[in-house]
Amino acid sequence: MVKKEIFASRWGIIFAGLGMAVGTGNIWRFPRIVSQQGGGAFIIAWIIFLFLWSIPLLIIEISIGKKTRLGVIGSFGKIIGKNYAWMGTFVTFVTTAIMFYYAVVTGWCLKYFLATSFQGLIQKDSTEFWNSFTSSWEPVFFHFAAMGIGAFIIYAGVVKGIERANKILIPSLFILLIIACIRSLTLPSASQGLNFLFSPNLARLTDYKLWLNALTQSAWSTGAGWGLILTYAVYSHKKENPVLTSTTLGFGNNLASLLAAVAVIPTVFSFFSAQNQSQQKALEVMKSDNQGLTFIWIPKLFTEIPGGSFFLALFFLALSFAAFSSLISMMELDTRILMDAGLSRKKAVLLITICALLLGFPSAISMGFFNNQDWVWSFGLMVSGLFFTIVCLKYGPKNFRQKIISTPENKIKVGKWFDILVFVLLPIQFVAMLGWWLWKSYSDNPHNWFKIFSPFSLGTILFQWSLALGLFILLNKIITKKIFLDKNET
């Protein structure tokens, strides 16, 4: 019999949830995307989708986890029937596939913090350093180190491991981001970057691409639809309010993103102003990919700042904290499912760690493989969000709202607006977002879209998704027998 675990206090799930939501995407993707999409206008659209997509899905996830006290696969089976547990398996697999290469990213962050602190990274050519690092075997070592640290935290349990770690990581992360913001704002010409970030060009709101990018950023950044907050909700108290918790996590995540943007964008503008180069050059740098901006350009920017090595170390320390807090939530998702199947936490953590070490290995040694997996499974998160919507639709939005969300112990109730969101707005957003990205994948590569071994083709997405979905549907009965469902009939 698996011992029941629960967070020591409500702050436990708040800090753990913020750790789940606030990851590298807040620090390395948001500043890049907001600058590409015109600053203030993008922020307006991004905040709107916090309420139309992210918070509703977070409410659904927390409510399901709290109600069923089972991991993602077991929750789907218990809420809408064992025949649909394959949806939960797909959600689990998408997040797990991301975990395999996210552990590699976490290792990169750890390496760069150490390199800045002890190897004088700021004095080196950042492009050569990045190329030398990624072409060596070092990423494998740091991938193993990241998984080892994550396993140590998860092994300690919910209170002594996850809750305690996030109570250190999350406040520290916000403090580091605030320090970075203060330093950024005291740089010469930093006001140019700040004005660009927060001055809205309202004409940009007529561009549908801005809205789709804002929806995508909100969907990816908050962790809504990943199954992560559902897993943490399994350990929540009976009086945990899904609406209040989801809103807190949503605003906390967006605050972290804005702090990261304030830390990065004015720094970029200040650097190119000091070089007597135009604002356009700063915007060109912000168009770099996530890795290029973070691991090549950021070290270059800090070379012009007094005390740059110290503040660069703080930046990578913050990035490491964000990465680890998200990594442990992904590891716990799989741990919970294996515990549902009857394994002890010790055995579950050991099995997950070994699998992640092996299956993350290709991403650690090949940037091509890494980029392909990021391409395929980051899109897969959109399907995961749809599956959570389908759970609510099949159960009935009204019934879900009244019986699962607005339970007697919850003081904050959900109104009929929730039914409209689930029936109409969530499906429309999914179709618009996924349809646009799939079309973009095709239109960017129309002559080779069908090549399944091309890293960024539409074909590789559809092939890997179809393979996973087909396999999980075929194995659904076997999986449900293992995930405790036969002992907990719906």
C-alpha positions as CSV (number, residue, x, y, z in Angstrom):
1,M,0.0,0.0,0.0
2,V,1.5,3.3,-1.1
3,K,1.7,5.9,1.7
4,K,-0.5,8.9,1.1
5,E,1.5,12.1,0.6
6,I,0.2,15.7,0.9
7,F,1.7,19.2,0.9
8,A,2.4,20.5,4.4
9,S,0.5,23.7,3.6
10,R,-1.3,25.6,0.9
11,W,2.0,27.4,0.2
12,G,3.4,24.0,-0.8
13,I,1.3,23.7,-3.9
14,I,1.6,27.4,-4.7
15,F,5.5,27.3,-4.7
16,A,5.5,23.9,-6.5
17,G,3.0,25.2,-9.0
18,L,5.1,28.3,-9.7
19,G,8.1,26.0,-10.0
20,M,6.2,24.0,-12.6
21,A,5.1,27.1,-14.6
22,V,8.2,29.3,-14.4
23,G,10.8,27.7,-16.5
24,T,13.4,28.5,-19.1
25,G,10.7,29.6,-21.5
26,N,9.9,32.6,-19.3
27,I,13.5,33.7,-19.3
28,W,14.8,32.8,-22.8
29,R,11.7,32.7,-24.9
30,F,9.4,35.4,-23.7
31,P,11.9,38.3,-24.1
32,R,12.6,37.1,-27.6
33,I,8.9,36.7,-28.6
34,V,7.7,40.0,-27.1
35,S,10.4,41.9,-28.9
36,Q,9.6,40.3,-32.2
37,Q,5.9,41.0,-31.8
38,G,6.2,44.7,-31.0
39,G,6.3,44.9,-27.2
40,G,3.2,46.4,-25.5
41,A,0.6,45.2,-28.1
42,F,1.8,41.6,-27.6
43,I,1.6,41.9,-23.9
44,I,-2.1,43.0,-24.1
45,A,-3.0,39.9,-26.2
46,W,-0.8,37.7,-24.0
47,I,-2.7,38.8,-20.8
48,I,-6.0,38.2,-22.5
49,F,-5.1,34.6,-23.3
50,L,-4.1,34.1,-19.7
51,F,-7.8,34.3,-18.9
52,L,-9.1,32.6,-22.1
53,W,-6.8,29.6,-22.3
54,S,-4.2,29.2,-19.4
55,I,-6.2,29.8,-16.3
56,P,-9.3,27.7,-17.4
57,L,-7.0,24.7,-18.3
58,L,-5.2,25.1,-15.0
59,I,-8.5,25.1,-13.2
60,I,-9.5,21.9,-15.0
61,E,-6.2,20.2,-14.2
62,I,-6.2,21.0,-10.5
63,S,-9.8,20.0,-10.1
64,I,-9.2,16.6,-11.8
65,G,-6.1,15.9,-9.7
66,K,-7.8,16.9,-6.5
67,K,-10.9,14.9,-7.3
68,T,-9.3,11.6,-8.4
69,R,-6.1,11.6,-6.4
70,L,-4.5,9.8,-9.3
71,G,-1.8,10.7,-11.9
72,V,-2.7,11.8,-15.4
73,I,-3.5,8.4,-16.9
74,G,-5.5,7.2,-13.9
75,S,-7.4,10.6,-13.8
76,F,-8.5,10.4,-17.4
77,G,-9.8,6.9,-16.9
78,K,-11.6,7.7,-13.6
79,I,-13.3,10.8,-14.9
80,I,-14.4,9.8,-18.4
81,G,-13.9,6.0,-18.5
82,K,-11.0,3.5,-19.0
83,N,-11.5,3.5,-22.8
84,Y,-10.3,7.1,-22.9
85,A,-7.2,6.6,-20.7
86,W,-5.1,6.6,-23.9
87,M,-5.6,10.4,-24.0
88,G,-3.9,10.7,-20.6
89,T,-1.2,8.4,-21.8
90,F,-0.5,10.7,-24.7
91,V,-0.4,13.8,-22.4
92,T,2.0,11.8,-20.2
93,F,4.2,10.9,-23.1
94,V,4.4,14.4,-24.5
95,T,5.5,15.8,-21.2
96,T,7.9,12.9,-20.7
97,A,9.4,13.4,-24.1
98,I,10.0,17.0,-23.3
99,M,11.6,16.0,-20.0
100,F,14.2,13.9,-21.8
101,Y,15.6,16.9,-23.6
102,Y,14.6,19.5,-21.0
103,A,17.1,17.8,-18.7
104,V,19.7,18.5,-21.3
105,V,18.7,22.2,-21.2
106,T,18.9,22.2,-17.4
107,G,22.5,20.8,-17.8
108,W,23.4,23.6,-20.2
109,C,22.2,26.2,-17.6
110,L,24.2,24.5,-14.8
111,K,27.3,24.4,-17.0
112,Y,27.0,28.1,-18.0
113,F,26.6,29.1,-14.4
114,L,29.7,27.2,-13.4
115,A,31.6,28.4,-16.5
116,T,30.8,32.1,-15.6
117,S,31.7,31.6,-12.0
118,F,34.9,29.6,-12.4
119,Q,36.1,29.6,-16.0
120,G,35.9,33.3,-16.9
121,L,33.2,32.7,-19.6
122,I,32.7,36.5,-20.0
123,Q,36.2,36.8,-21.3
124,K,35.8,34.1,-23.9
125,D,34.3,34.2,-27.4
126,S,30.8,33.1,-26.6
127,T,30.1,31.6,-30.1
128,E,33.2,29.5,-30.0
129,F,32.5,28.5,-26.4
130,W,28.9,27.4,-27.3
131,N,30.0,25.4,-30.4
132,S,32.9,23.8,-28.5
133,F,30.6,22.8,-25.6
134,T,27.8,21.4,-27.7
135,S,30.1,19.4,-29.9
136,S,31.8,17.8,-26.9
137,W,30.7,15.1,-24.4
138,E,30.2,17.7,-21.7
139,P,26.5,18.0,-22.3
140,V,26.1,14.3,-21.5
141,F,27.9,14.8,-18.1
142,F,25.7,17.8,-17.2
143,H,22.6,16.0,-18.4
144,F,23.4,13.3,-16.0
145,A,24.1,15.8,-13.3
146,A,20.8,17.6,-13.8
147,M,18.9,14.3,-13.7
148,G,20.8,13.2,-10.6
149,I,19.9,16.4,-8.7
150,G,16.2,16.1,-9.9
151,A,16.1,12.5,-8.7
152,F,17.5,13.4,-5.3
153,I,14.7,16.0,-4.8
154,I,11.9,13.7,-6.0
155,Y,13.2,10.7,-4.0
156,A,12.9,12.8,-0.8
157,G,9.1,13.0,-1.3
158,V,6.5,15.6,-1.6
159,V,7.1,17.6,1.5
160,K,10.8,17.0,2.2
161,G,11.7,17.1,-1.5
162,I,9.4,18.9,-3.9
163,E,7.9,21.4,-1.4
164,R,11.1,22.2,0.4
165,A,13.1,22.6,-2.9
166,N,10.5,24.9,-4.5
167,K,10.3,27.1,-1.3
168,I,14.0,27.7,-1.9
169,L,14.1,27.8,-5.7
170,I,11.1,30.1,-6.4
171,P,11.7,33.0,-3.9
172,S,15.4,32.9,-4.9
173,L,14.5,33.0,-8.6
174,F,12.3,36.0,-8.2
175,I,15.0,37.8,-6.1
176,L,17.6,37.1,-8.8
177,L,15.3,38.4,-11.5
178,I,14.6,41.6,-9.5
179,I,18.3,42.2,-9.0
180,A,18.8,41.6,-12.8
181,C,16.0,44.1,-13.6
182,I,17.5,46.8,-11.3
183,R,20.9,46.4,-12.9
184,S,19.4,46.4,-16.4
185,L,17.4,49.6,-15.7
186,T,20.5,51.4,-14.4
187,L,22.4,50.9,-17.7
188,P,22.8,53.8,-20.2
189,S,19.9,54.0,-22.7
190,A,18.0,51.3,-20.9
191,S,14.9,53.5,-21.2
192,Q,14.8,52.9,-24.9
193,G,14.3,49.2,-24.3
194,L,11.8,49.8,-21.5
195,N,9.8,52.1,-23.8
196,F,9.8,49.6,-26.6
197,L,8.7,46.8,-24.2
198,F,5.7,48.6,-22.6
199,S,4.6,51.2,-25.2
200,P,1.8,49.6,-27.2
201,N,1.4,50.1,-30.9
202,L,-2.3,49.4,-31.0
203,A,-2.3,49.1,-34.7
204,R,-0.4,45.8,-34.2
205,L,-3.5,44.3,-32.6
206,T,-5.0,44.0,-36.0
207,D,-2.3,41.4,-36.9
208,Y,-3.7,37.9,-36.4
209,K,-0.1,36.5,-36.1
210,L,0.4,38.6,-33.0
211,W,-2.6,37.0,-31.4
212,L,-1.6,33.5,-32.4
213,N,1.9,34.0,-31.0
214,A,0.4,35.4,-27.8
215,L,-1.8,32.4,-27.4
216,T,1.1,30.0,-28.1
217,Q,3.3,31.8,-25.5
218,S,0.6,31.6,-22.9
219,A,-0.1,28.0,-23.7
220,W,3.5,26.9,-23.5
221,S,4.7,29.1,-20.6
222,T,2.1,28.5,-17.9
223,G,2.3,24.7,-18.1
224,A,-1.5,24.5,-18.7
225,G,-2.4,21.2,-20.4
226,W,0.9,19.5,-19.5
227,G,-0.5,17.4,-16.7
228,L,2.0,18.8,-14.3
229,I,-0.3,20.8,-12.0
230,L,-2.8,17.9,-12.1
231,T,0.0,15.8,-10.6
232,Y,0.7,18.3,-7.8
233,A,-3.0,18.6,-7.1
234,V,-3.0,15.0,-6.1
235,Y,-1.1,16.1,-3.0
236,S,-3.3,19.1,-2.3
237,H,-5.5,19.6,0.7
238,K,-9.2,19.0,0.5
239,K,-9.9,22.8,0.9
240,E,-7.6,23.7,-2.0
241,N,-9.5,26.1,-4.3
242,P,-8.7,25.4,-8.0
243,V,-9.8,28.9,-9.1
244,L,-7.7,30.8,-6.6
245,T,-4.6,28.6,-7.1
246,S,-4.8,28.7,-10.9
247,T,-5.2,32.5,-10.9
248,T,-2.2,32.8,-8.5
249,L,-0.1,30.6,-10.7
250,G,-1.1,32.4,-13.9
251,F,-0.2,35.8,-12.6
252,G,3.0,34.6,-10.9
253,N,4.1,33.0,-14.2
254,N,3.4,36.2,-16.2
255,L,5.2,38.3,-13.6
256,A,8.3,36.2,-14.0
257,S,8.1,36.6,-17.7
258,L,7.8,40.3,-17.5
259,L,10.7,40.5,-15.0
260,A,12.8,38.5,-17.5
261,A,11.9,40.8,-20.3
262,V,12.8,43.9,-18.2
263,A,16.2,42.2,-17.4
264,V,17.0,41.3,-21.0
265,I,15.6,43.8,-23.4
266,P,16.9,47.1,-21.9
267,T,20.3,45.3,-21.6
268,V,20.2,44.6,-25.4
269,F,19.3,48.1,-26.2
270,S,21.9,49.5,-24.0
271,F,24.6,47.4,-25.5
272,F,23.9,48.4,-29.1
273,S,23.5,52.0,-28.1
274,A,27.0,51.9,-26.6
275,Q,28.2,50.5,-29.9
276,N,26.5,53.4,-31.7
277,Q,24.3,50.9,-33.6
278,S,20.6,51.3,-34.3
279,Q,17.6,50.0,-32.5
280,Q,17.1,47.7,-35.5
281,K,20.3,45.9,-34.7
282,A,19.0,45.2,-31.2
283,L,15.8,43.8,-32.6
284,E,17.7,41.6,-35.0
285,V,19.6,40.1,-32.1
286,M,16.3,39.4,-30.3
287,K,15.3,37.3,-33.4
288,S,17.9,34.8,-32.5
289,D,16.7,31.3,-31.5
290,N,16.4,30.5,-27.8
291,Q,19.8,29.0,-27.6
292,G,21.5,31.7,-29.6
293,L,20.1,34.5,-27.6
294,T,20.7,32.9,-24.2
295,F,24.1,31.2,-24.6
296,I,25.7,33.3,-27.3
297,W,24.4,36.8,-27.2
298,I,23.6,37.2,-23.4
299,P,27.3,36.6,-22.5
300,K,28.3,39.2,-25.1
301,L,26.0,41.7,-23.7
302,F,27.3,41.4,-20.2
303,T,30.9,42.1,-21.3
304,E,29.9,45.8,-21.6
305,I,28.4,46.0,-18.1
306,P,30.5,46.9,-15.0
307,G,30.5,43.8,-12.8
308,G,29.3,41.9,-15.9
309,S,30.7,38.6,-14.8
310,F,28.9,38.7,-11.4
311,F,25.5,39.7,-13.1
312,L,26.0,37.1,-15.8
313,A,26.5,34.4,-13.1
314,L,23.3,35.6,-11.4
315,F,21.4,35.4,-14.8
316,F,22.5,31.8,-15.3
317,L,21.8,30.9,-11.7
318,A,18.3,32.2,-12.1
319,L,18.0,30.2,-15.4
320,S,19.2,27.1,-13.6
321,F,16.7,27.5,-10.7
322,A,13.9,28.0,-13.3
323,A,15.0,24.9,-15.2
324,F,15.3,22.7,-12.1
325,S,11.9,23.7,-10.7
326,S,10.3,22.7,-13.9
327,L,12.3,19.5,-14.4
328,I,11.3,18.1,-11.0
329,S,7.6,18.6,-11.8
330,M,8.1,16.6,-15.0
331,M,9.8,13.8,-13.1
332,E,7.1,13.8,-10.5
333,L,4.4,13.4,-13.2
334,D,5.9,10.0,-14.2
335,T,6.7,9.1,-10.6
336,R,3.0,9.6,-9.6
337,I,1.8,7.3,-12.5
338,L,4.2,4.5,-11.6
339,M,3.1,4.8,-7.9
340,D,-0.5,4.5,-9.1
341,A,0.6,1.2,-10.7
342,G,1.9,0.0,-7.4
343,L,5.6,0.9,-7.4
344,S,7.2,2.5,-4.4
345,R,8.5,6.1,-4.8
346,K,12.1,4.7,-4.6
347,K,11.6,2.2,-7.4
348,A,9.6,4.7,-9.5
349,V,12.3,7.4,-9.2
350,L,15.1,4.9,-10.1
351,L,13.2,3.7,-13.2
352,I,12.4,7.2,-14.4
353,T,16.0,8.4,-13.9
354,I,17.5,5.5,-15.8
355,C,15.0,5.9,-18.7
356,A,15.6,9.7,-18.8
357,L,19.4,9.3,-18.8
358,L,19.2,6.9,-21.7
359,L,16.5,8.6,-23.8
360,G,17.9,12.0,-23.2
361,F,21.3,10.9,-24.3
362,P,20.6,11.5,-28.1
363,S,19.6,15.2,-27.4
364,A,22.7,15.6,-25.3
365,I,25.1,14.6,-28.2
366,S,23.1,15.9,-31.2
367,M,21.7,19.4,-31.6
368,G,19.8,18.1,-34.6
369,F,18.0,15.5,-32.6
370,F,17.4,18.0,-29.8
371,N,15.8,20.5,-32.2
372,N,13.6,17.8,-33.7
373,Q,12.3,16.6,-30.4
374,D,11.6,20.2,-29.3
375,W,9.8,20.8,-32.6
376,V,7.6,17.8,-32.4
377,W,6.6,17.6,-28.7
378,S,6.3,21.3,-28.0
379,F,3.5,21.2,-30.7
380,G,2.2,18.1,-29.0
381,L,1.3,20.2,-25.9
382,M,-1.4,21.8,-28.0
383,V,-3.1,18.4,-28.4
384,S,-2.6,17.8,-24.7
385,G,-4.6,20.9,-24.0
386,L,-7.3,19.7,-26.3
387,F,-7.5,16.4,-24.5
388,F,-8.1,18.1,-21.2
389,T,-10.9,20.1,-22.9
390,I,-12.4,16.9,-24.2
391,V,-12.4,15.5,-20.7
392,C,-14.5,18.4,-19.5
393,L,-16.8,18.3,-22.6
394,K,-17.4,14.6,-22.2
395,Y,-18.1,14.9,-18.5
396,G,-20.3,18.0,-19.2
397,P,-19.0,21.5,-18.5
398,K,-22.0,22.2,-16.2
399,N,-21.6,19.0,-14.3
400,F,-17.8,19.5,-14.2
401,R,-18.2,23.0,-12.8
402,Q,-20.8,22.0,-10.2
403,K,-19.5,18.6,-9.0
404,I,-15.7,18.8,-9.5
405,I,-14.7,22.5,-9.4
406,S,-17.3,24.2,-7.1
407,T,-17.3,21.7,-4.3
408,P,-18.9,22.6,-0.9
409,E,-15.5,23.4,0.7
410,N,-14.5,25.9,-2.0
411,K,-15.6,29.5,-1.2
412,I,-14.8,30.8,-4.7
413,K,-17.3,29.3,-7.2
414,V,-17.2,29.2,-11.0
415,G,-19.9,30.8,-13.0
416,K,-21.6,29.9,-16.2
417,W,-18.8,31.7,-18.1
418,F,-16.8,28.5,-17.6
419,D,-19.4,26.5,-19.7
420,I,-19.0,29.0,-22.6
421,L,-15.2,28.8,-22.4
422,V,-15.2,25.0,-22.6
423,F,-17.9,24.6,-25.2
424,V,-16.8,27.4,-27.5
425,L,-13.6,29.3,-26.8
426,L,-11.2,26.6,-25.9
427,P,-11.9,24.5,-29.0
428,I,-11.8,27.6,-31.2
429,Q,-8.4,28.6,-29.7
430,F,-7.1,25.1,-30.2
431,V,-8.1,24.9,-33.9
432,A,-6.7,28.3,-34.6
433,M,-3.4,27.7,-32.8
434,L,-2.7,24.2,-34.0
435,G,-4.0,24.9,-37.5
436,W,-1.8,27.9,-37.9
437,W,1.4,26.2,-36.7
438,L,0.8,23.1,-38.9
439,W,0.2,25.3,-41.9
440,K,3.2,27.4,-41.1
441,S,5.3,24.2,-40.8
442,Y,4.1,23.2,-44.3
443,S,4.4,26.7,-45.9
444,D,7.9,27.1,-44.6
445,N,9.0,23.9,-46.3
446,P,6.3,23.1,-49.0
447,H,8.5,20.8,-51.1
448,N,9.9,18.6,-48.3
449,W,7.0,18.7,-45.8
450,F,6.5,15.0,-46.0
451,K,10.0,14.0,-45.0
452,I,9.7,12.3,-41.6
453,F,13.4,12.5,-40.9
454,S,13.7,16.2,-41.6
455,P,14.2,18.0,-38.2
456,F,11.6,20.7,-38.8
457,S,9.1,19.2,-41.3
458,L,5.4,18.8,-40.9
459,G,5.9,15.2,-41.8
460,T,8.0,14.4,-38.8
461,I,5.4,15.9,-36.5
462,L,2.5,13.9,-38.0
463,F,4.5,10.7,-38.1
464,Q,5.7,10.8,-34.5
465,W,2.3,11.9,-33.2
466,S,0.5,9.2,-35.2
467,L,2.9,6.5,-34.0
468,A,2.5,7.5,-30.4
469,L,-1.3,7.8,-30.6
470,G,-1.7,4.6,-32.4
471,L,0.4,2.7,-30.0
472,F,-1.4,4.1,-26.9
473,I,-4.8,3.3,-28.3
474,L,-3.8,-0.3,-29.1
475,L,-2.2,-0.7,-25.6
476,N,-4.9,1.1,-23.7
477,K,-6.4,-2.0,-22.0
478,I,-3.0,-3.2,-20.9
479,I,-2.0,0.2,-19.6
480,T,-5.3,0.7,-17.7
481,K,-4.8,-2.6,-15.9
482,K,-1.5,-1.4,-14.6
483,I,-2.6,2.1,-13.6
484,F,-4.9,1.0,-10.8
485,L,-8.1,1.6,-12.8
486,D,-9.4,-2.0,-12.4
487,K,-9.3,-1.4,-8.7
488,N,-11.0,2.0,-8.9
489,E,-13.9,1.7,-11.3
490,T,-15.3,4.9,-12.7
